[in-house]
Amino acid sequence: MIRRLALVASAAAFVPPSWERRMELRSVLEELREPSPILVTEGPKLRSDAWLDNLMSIPRSRILRRVGSHVTATTAWAAAVLYANEVAPGSLPVVSPTPLQVLGTAISLLLAFRTSQSYDRFWNGRDVWSDVWSSCRGLKRSIVTWRSSDALDDVSKVALGLTALYPATLIHHLRSELDDPSTRRDLEKLLGVFFETLDTPQSPGLWLAKVSAVDENLPLAIIDVLAILQRDLRSDRLRRGLFDDGEFAIANYEAHLDRLGRSLSNAEKIVVTPVPPSYTRHTSRLLSIWALALPLTFANLEPPFVVLPFVIILSWALFALEEIGKIIEEPFGTDSEDIGLDLPLEKYASRIAKDVLNVQDHHDALAPLLADLGLRGAGVDEQAQP
């Protein structure tokens, strides 16, 4: 994933690539042409006629694997109860169905409320990344549209590079992976792409270590660096006679940085404020007691070949609902097993890198089209004073 971002980011920093690098970049761009996962009209949809496929895929379900030990224990308990009842009828206590019905109603309300709260957290996480995406688009658009010449200077290149690097650092920050050596190496490789364009002996690893020493919150440190770069961008453009119409562009740049900062705070709020553990533990205890009481209730009411499948299906259904609530309450994921069950953050970061790559091409291609309408193109060179 980081390798793909590094290749795309190299183009965003306008590094003249070798022939082999161009061919490798072309293959990556073909992958990036896939529909954006954040667009509502292009999101994955489940058809109503796919019920058979959904049914047949139960053995491959990752949710089933996650609750498998719980279902297995409940099934083994049910089998032992049914066996004991067959060997020594009447030796086991009989549980009335009434308590189970009352407890089942309470469990249903608990699961419904838990799932609703978890989905709210999931959707809030999606909104956070929508803001990150929008802010990164706005930043790169400000950098390229208000550039001081056709070619990007070093300040603009670094600003674009950090804009593309930010989503990757945010992912690892939210998953508490920034201290992992492999993660640090991946980020260094991505950052190294932008250092190739600068005339500096500074290594990306050393620079990243220095930034982390100043602030261990790496996404926040990147926002601060972008704020410092804003001063250099402003000074350069004022020196060239731009911004005759005021400070609109700089204010826009700062607004996008502020929005990135708010998105970071909102994401951290979701991570550090989980659903109260006592609520989770209490729901789990009630589910376990209810499932263990099932065979004691139906052992004398139904044949064993009916009770055992009944217990398996009910246990799987309720334990899976509880597990889904646990998964979606952490929209950013916590480990590799969550990939595909949480938000596709790696795809989001890849699409942001693609946007960073395409923004200048879009600007340079669209601005001249204004001449077809009898309007002057919005080229910066026309605004600059000699």
C-alpha positions as CSV (number, residue, x, y, z in Angstrom):
1,M,0.0,0.0,0.0
2,I,2.8,2.5,1.0
3,R,4.7,1.5,-2.1
4,R,1.8,2.5,-4.3
5,L,1.4,5.8,-2.5
6,A,5.1,6.4,-2.9
7,L,4.9,5.9,-6.6
8,V,1.9,8.2,-7.0
9,A,3.4,10.8,-4.7
10,S,6.6,10.9,-6.8
11,A,4.5,12.2,-9.6
12,A,2.8,14.6,-7.4
13,A,6.2,16.1,-6.5
14,F,6.9,16.4,-10.2
15,V,10.0,14.1,-10.1
16,P,11.3,13.4,-13.7
17,P,10.9,9.6,-13.7
18,S,13.0,7.1,-15.5
19,W,11.5,4.9,-18.2
20,E,11.1,2.0,-15.8
21,R,9.6,4.2,-13.1
22,R,7.1,5.6,-15.7
23,M,6.0,2.1,-16.6
24,E,5.7,1.1,-12.9
25,L,3.7,4.3,-12.2
26,R,1.4,3.6,-15.2
27,S,0.5,0.3,-13.7
28,V,-0.3,1.9,-10.3
29,L,-2.4,4.6,-12.0
30,E,-4.4,1.8,-13.7
31,E,-5.3,0.4,-10.3
32,L,-6.1,3.9,-9.0
33,R,-8.7,4.4,-11.7
34,E,-11.1,2.1,-9.7
35,P,-14.2,3.9,-8.5
36,S,-13.7,6.0,-5.3
37,P,-15.0,4.1,-2.3
38,I,-16.1,7.3,-0.7
39,L,-18.6,8.2,-3.4
40,V,-22.1,7.3,-2.4
41,T,-23.1,6.4,-6.0
42,E,-20.1,4.1,-6.4
43,G,-20.2,2.4,-3.1
44,P,-20.5,-1.4,-2.8
45,K,-24.2,-2.5,-2.9
46,L,-25.7,-5.8,-2.1
47,R,-28.5,-7.0,-4.4
48,S,-31.6,-8.6,-3.0
49,D,-31.2,-11.5,-5.4
50,A,-27.8,-12.3,-3.9
51,W,-29.4,-14.1,-1.0
52,L,-28.2,-17.5,-2.1
53,D,-24.6,-16.3,-2.4
54,N,-24.8,-14.8,1.0
55,L,-26.2,-18.0,2.5
56,M,-23.6,-20.2,0.9
57,S,-20.8,-17.9,2.0
58,I,-21.5,-18.4,5.7
59,P,-18.7,-21.0,6.2
60,R,-16.2,-18.4,4.9
61,S,-17.6,-15.6,7.0
62,R,-15.0,-13.7,9.0
63,I,-17.6,-12.8,11.6
64,L,-18.2,-16.6,12.1
65,R,-14.5,-17.1,12.6
66,R,-14.4,-14.4,15.2
67,V,-17.3,-15.8,17.2
68,G,-16.5,-19.4,16.4
69,S,-15.0,-20.2,19.9
70,H,-18.1,-18.9,21.6
71,V,-20.5,-20.8,19.4
72,T,-18.4,-24.0,19.7
73,A,-18.5,-23.7,23.5
74,T,-22.2,-23.2,23.6
75,T,-22.7,-26.1,21.2
76,A,-20.5,-28.4,23.3
77,W,-22.5,-27.5,26.4
78,A,-25.8,-28.1,24.6
79,A,-24.5,-31.5,23.4
80,A,-23.4,-32.5,26.9
81,V,-26.8,-31.4,28.3
82,L,-28.7,-33.4,25.7
83,Y,-26.5,-36.5,26.2
84,A,-27.0,-36.3,30.0
85,N,-30.7,-36.0,29.6
86,E,-30.8,-39.1,27.3
87,V,-28.6,-41.2,29.7
88,A,-30.3,-40.1,32.9
89,P,-33.7,-38.5,32.2
90,G,-34.9,-36.0,34.8
91,S,-31.4,-35.7,36.3
92,L,-31.0,-32.1,35.0
93,P,-32.8,-29.0,36.2
94,V,-35.5,-27.8,34.0
95,V,-35.6,-24.1,33.1
96,S,-39.0,-22.5,32.4
97,P,-39.2,-20.7,29.0
98,T,-40.7,-17.6,30.6
99,P,-37.4,-16.3,32.1
100,L,-35.8,-16.9,28.7
101,Q,-38.5,-14.9,27.0
102,V,-38.1,-12.0,29.4
103,L,-34.3,-12.0,29.2
104,G,-34.5,-12.4,25.4
105,T,-36.5,-9.2,25.2
106,A,-33.9,-7.3,27.3
107,I,-31.1,-8.7,25.2
108,S,-32.8,-7.6,22.0
109,L,-33.1,-4.0,23.3
110,L,-29.4,-4.1,24.4
111,L,-28.2,-5.3,21.1
112,A,-30.3,-2.9,19.1
113,F,-29.1,0.1,21.1
114,R,-25.5,-1.1,21.0
115,T,-25.5,-1.6,17.2
116,S,-27.1,1.8,16.7
117,Q,-24.5,3.5,18.8
118,S,-21.7,1.6,17.1
119,Y,-23.0,2.6,13.6
120,D,-23.1,6.2,14.7
121,R,-19.4,6.0,15.6
122,F,-18.7,4.3,12.2
123,W,-20.5,7.0,10.3
124,N,-18.7,9.7,12.3
125,G,-15.4,8.1,11.3
126,R,-16.5,8.2,7.7
127,D,-17.3,11.9,8.0
128,V,-13.9,12.5,9.5
129,W,-12.2,11.0,6.4
130,S,-14.5,12.8,4.1
131,D,-13.2,16.1,5.7
132,V,-9.6,14.9,5.4
133,W,-10.2,14.2,1.7
134,S,-11.8,17.5,1.1
135,S,-9.2,19.4,3.0
136,C,-6.3,17.7,1.2
137,R,-8.0,18.6,-2.1
138,G,-8.3,22.2,-1.0
139,L,-4.7,22.4,0.1
140,K,-3.2,21.1,-3.1
141,R,-5.6,23.2,-5.2
142,S,-4.4,26.3,-3.3
143,I,-0.8,25.4,-3.8
144,V,-1.1,24.7,-7.5
145,T,-3.6,27.4,-8.5
146,W,-1.7,30.2,-6.7
147,R,1.8,29.0,-7.6
148,S,4.2,31.7,-8.5
149,S,5.3,30.2,-11.9
150,D,4.6,27.3,-14.2
151,A,7.2,25.2,-12.3
152,L,6.7,24.3,-8.7
153,D,9.4,25.6,-6.3
154,D,10.8,23.6,-3.5
155,V,8.3,25.0,-0.9
156,S,5.3,24.0,-3.1
157,K,6.8,20.5,-3.7
158,V,7.3,19.9,0.0
159,A,3.8,21.2,0.8
160,L,2.3,18.8,-1.8
161,G,4.5,16.0,-0.5
162,L,3.3,16.5,3.1
163,T,-0.3,16.7,1.9
164,A,0.0,13.3,0.3
165,L,1.9,11.9,3.3
166,Y,-0.6,13.1,5.9
167,P,-3.3,10.5,5.3
168,A,-0.8,7.6,5.7
169,T,0.5,9.1,8.9
170,L,-3.1,9.6,10.2
171,I,-4.0,5.9,9.5
172,H,-1.0,4.7,11.6
173,H,-1.5,7.3,14.3
174,L,-5.1,6.2,14.8
175,R,-4.0,2.5,15.0
176,S,-1.1,3.3,17.3
177,E,1.4,1.9,14.8
178,L,3.8,4.9,14.4
179,D,6.3,3.3,16.8
180,D,6.3,0.1,14.8
181,P,9.7,-0.2,13.0
182,S,8.1,-1.5,9.7
183,T,5.6,1.4,9.7
184,R,8.4,3.9,10.3
185,R,10.3,2.4,7.4
186,D,7.3,2.6,5.1
187,L,6.7,6.3,5.9
188,E,10.4,7.0,5.4
189,K,10.2,5.4,1.9
190,L,7.2,7.5,1.1
191,L,8.8,10.7,2.4
192,G,12.0,9.8,0.5
193,V,10.2,10.3,-2.8
194,F,9.8,14.0,-2.1
195,F,13.4,14.4,-0.7
196,E,14.6,13.2,-4.1
197,T,13.4,16.5,-5.6
198,L,15.2,18.7,-3.1
199,D,18.8,19.8,-3.0
200,T,19.4,18.6,0.6
201,P,21.7,16.0,2.3
202,Q,19.0,15.4,4.9
203,S,17.8,11.8,5.0
204,P,14.0,11.2,5.2
205,G,14.5,8.9,8.2
206,L,16.5,11.5,10.2
207,W,14.1,14.3,9.3
208,L,11.1,12.2,10.3
209,A,12.8,11.3,13.6
210,K,13.4,15.0,14.3
211,V,9.8,15.9,13.6
212,S,8.6,13.0,15.9
213,A,11.0,14.3,18.6
214,V,9.3,17.7,18.5
215,D,5.8,16.2,18.5
216,E,5.0,12.4,18.8
217,N,1.6,13.2,17.2
218,L,3.0,13.0,13.6
219,P,-0.2,14.1,11.8
220,L,-0.4,17.2,14.0
221,A,3.3,17.9,13.4
222,I,2.7,17.7,9.6
223,I,-0.2,20.2,10.0
224,D,2.2,22.5,11.9
225,V,4.9,22.2,9.2
226,L,2.3,23.0,6.5
227,A,1.4,26.1,8.5
228,I,5.1,27.1,8.6
229,L,5.3,26.5,4.8
230,Q,2.3,28.8,4.4
231,R,4.4,31.7,5.5
232,D,7.0,30.9,2.9
233,L,4.4,30.5,0.2
234,R,2.9,33.9,1.2
235,S,6.2,35.7,1.2
236,D,7.1,34.3,-2.2
237,R,3.8,35.3,-3.8
238,L,3.9,38.8,-2.2
239,R,7.4,39.2,-3.5
240,R,6.2,38.4,-7.0
241,G,3.3,40.9,-6.9
242,L,0.5,38.4,-6.5
243,F,-2.5,38.7,-4.2
244,D,-3.5,42.2,-5.4
245,D,-7.0,41.2,-4.5
246,G,-6.2,40.6,-0.8
247,E,-5.4,37.6,1.3
248,F,-8.1,35.3,0.0
249,A,-5.8,32.5,-1.1
250,I,-3.9,32.5,2.2
251,A,-7.1,32.6,4.2
252,N,-8.4,29.6,2.2
253,Y,-5.1,27.7,2.8
254,E,-5.4,28.3,6.5
255,A,-9.0,27.3,6.5
256,H,-8.1,23.9,5.1
257,L,-5.4,23.5,7.7
258,D,-7.9,24.3,10.4
259,R,-10.3,21.7,9.0
260,L,-7.5,19.1,9.0
261,G,-6.8,19.9,12.6
262,R,-10.5,19.5,13.5
263,S,-10.7,16.2,11.6
264,L,-7.6,14.9,13.6
265,S,-9.3,15.9,16.9
266,N,-12.6,14.3,15.9
267,A,-10.8,11.1,14.9
268,E,-8.8,11.0,18.1
269,K,-12.1,11.5,20.1
270,I,-13.6,8.4,18.4
271,V,-10.5,6.3,19.2
272,V,-10.1,7.4,22.9
273,T,-13.8,7.3,23.7
274,P,-15.0,3.7,23.3
275,V,-18.4,2.4,24.2
276,P,-18.3,1.9,28.0
277,P,-16.7,-1.5,28.8
278,S,-19.2,-2.2,31.5
279,Y,-22.0,-2.0,28.9
280,T,-20.1,-4.4,26.6
281,R,-19.3,-6.9,29.4
282,H,-22.9,-6.9,30.7
283,T,-24.3,-7.6,27.3
284,S,-21.8,-10.4,26.8
285,R,-22.7,-12.0,30.1
286,L,-26.4,-11.9,29.5
287,L,-25.9,-13.4,26.0
288,S,-23.8,-16.2,27.5
289,I,-26.2,-17.0,30.3
290,W,-29.2,-17.0,27.8
291,A,-27.4,-19.3,25.4
292,L,-26.3,-21.7,28.1
293,A,-29.9,-21.9,29.4
294,L,-31.4,-22.8,26.0
295,P,-30.6,-26.5,26.1
296,L,-31.9,-26.8,29.7
297,T,-35.2,-25.3,28.6
298,F,-35.7,-27.3,25.4
299,A,-34.1,-30.6,26.4
300,N,-37.4,-32.0,27.6
301,L,-39.6,-30.2,25.1
302,E,-38.0,-31.1,21.7
303,P,-36.0,-34.0,20.3
304,P,-32.2,-33.6,20.5
305,F,-31.9,-33.5,16.7
306,V,-34.0,-30.3,16.8
307,V,-32.6,-28.7,19.9
308,L,-28.9,-28.9,18.9
309,P,-29.3,-27.1,15.5
310,F,-31.6,-24.6,17.1
311,V,-29.0,-23.7,19.8
312,I,-26.3,-23.4,17.1
313,I,-28.3,-21.1,14.9
314,L,-29.5,-18.9,17.7
315,S,-26.0,-18.6,19.3
316,W,-24.4,-17.8,16.0
317,A,-27.1,-15.1,15.2
318,L,-26.9,-13.3,18.5
319,F,-23.1,-13.6,19.0
320,A,-22.5,-12.3,15.5
321,L,-24.7,-9.3,16.1
322,E,-22.8,-8.5,19.2
323,E,-19.5,-8.9,17.3
324,I,-20.6,-6.7,14.4
325,G,-21.3,-4.0,17.0
326,K,-17.8,-4.3,18.4
327,I,-16.2,-4.1,15.0
328,I,-18.0,-1.1,13.7
329,E,-17.5,0.9,16.9
330,E,-13.8,1.0,15.9
331,P,-14.2,2.5,12.3
332,F,-10.4,2.9,11.9
333,G,-9.6,-0.6,12.8
334,T,-7.2,-1.9,15.4
335,D,-5.3,-4.7,13.7
336,S,-4.8,-6.5,10.4
337,E,-7.8,-8.8,11.1
338,D,-10.1,-5.8,10.8
339,I,-9.1,-5.0,7.2
340,G,-12.2,-5.2,5.1
341,L,-14.5,-5.0,8.2
342,D,-13.8,-1.3,9.0
343,L,-13.4,1.7,6.8
344,P,-11.1,1.2,3.8
345,L,-8.6,3.8,4.9
346,E,-5.8,2.5,2.7
347,K,-8.0,3.0,-0.4
348,Y,-8.9,6.5,0.8
349,A,-5.2,7.4,1.2
350,S,-4.5,6.0,-2.2
351,R,-7.3,8.1,-3.8
352,I,-6.0,11.2,-2.0
353,A,-2.5,10.6,-3.5
354,K,-4.2,10.2,-6.9
355,D,-5.9,13.5,-6.5
356,V,-2.6,15.2,-5.5
357,L,-1.1,13.8,-8.7
358,N,-3.9,15.0,-11.0
359,V,-4.6,18.4,-9.6
360,Q,-2.0,20.4,-11.7
361,D,-2.8,18.4,-14.8
362,H,-6.5,19.3,-14.3
363,H,-5.7,23.0,-13.7
364,D,-3.3,23.3,-16.7
365,A,-5.8,21.5,-19.0
366,L,-9.0,23.3,-17.9
367,A,-7.7,26.9,-17.5
368,P,-7.0,27.3,-21.3
369,L,-10.5,26.1,-22.1
370,L,-11.8,29.4,-20.8
371,A,-10.4,31.0,-24.0
372,D,-12.9,28.9,-25.9
373,L,-15.6,30.9,-24.1
374,G,-14.0,34.2,-24.9
375,L,-12.6,34.5,-21.4
376,R,-9.0,34.9,-20.2
377,G,-7.5,31.8,-18.7
378,A,-6.7,31.9,-15.0
379,G,-3.0,31.4,-15.4
380,V,-0.8,32.7,-12.6
381,D,1.8,34.1,-15.0
382,E,-0.8,36.6,-16.3
383,Q,-1.2,37.9,-12.8
384,A,2.5,38.1,-11.9
385,Q,4.2,41.4,-12.2
386,P,7.6,41.6,-13.9
